[in-house]
């Protein structure tokens, strides 16, 4: 239930270098070609950690407060089927980018903020924005539950109250139907 954080970090930063310096670094070897975990696996077979050691090494997340410094904020282009919280199939790549970024930022608390456009009832939009934020949380937890425990991810619903574009045309409404992720740290 836990991600290979080395592999994730290697891939995230490899992709950044390729995008920033395509002439100098057009590609990089896949992690499967450069990572040898046989040494660690052999040690793990001989000296397994105790439950106490596992608990001691497990990160502790606290409920966010206004005093906690925000270390990152980004809107993700995650699409939902109209009027519901089902994540659309074209959002897979964006969700994977979100997951990888959050894995690299492992010591942070995550706030997922759901937003909608102004179409429909304001109360229904508030529930819809919360459901959409929970859908993203559930997706993150589906593959790596140890990296995304409940206490690490907080949900906030905004409904239609914080538009970033005019709701007067389809393009503006599409921009307002979004999920924003904030990273907080207790340090």
Secondary structure, DSSP 8 states (H G I E B T S, - for coil): ----HHHHHHHHHHHHHHHH-TTT-S----HHHH---HHHHHHHHHS---HHHHHHHS-------TTSEEEEEEEE---B-TTS--B-GGGHHHHHHHHHHHHHTTTSEEEEEE---S-S-HHHHHHHHHHHHHHHHHHHHHH-TTTS-GGGEEEEE-TTSS-SS-TTSHHHHHHHS-EEEEEEE--
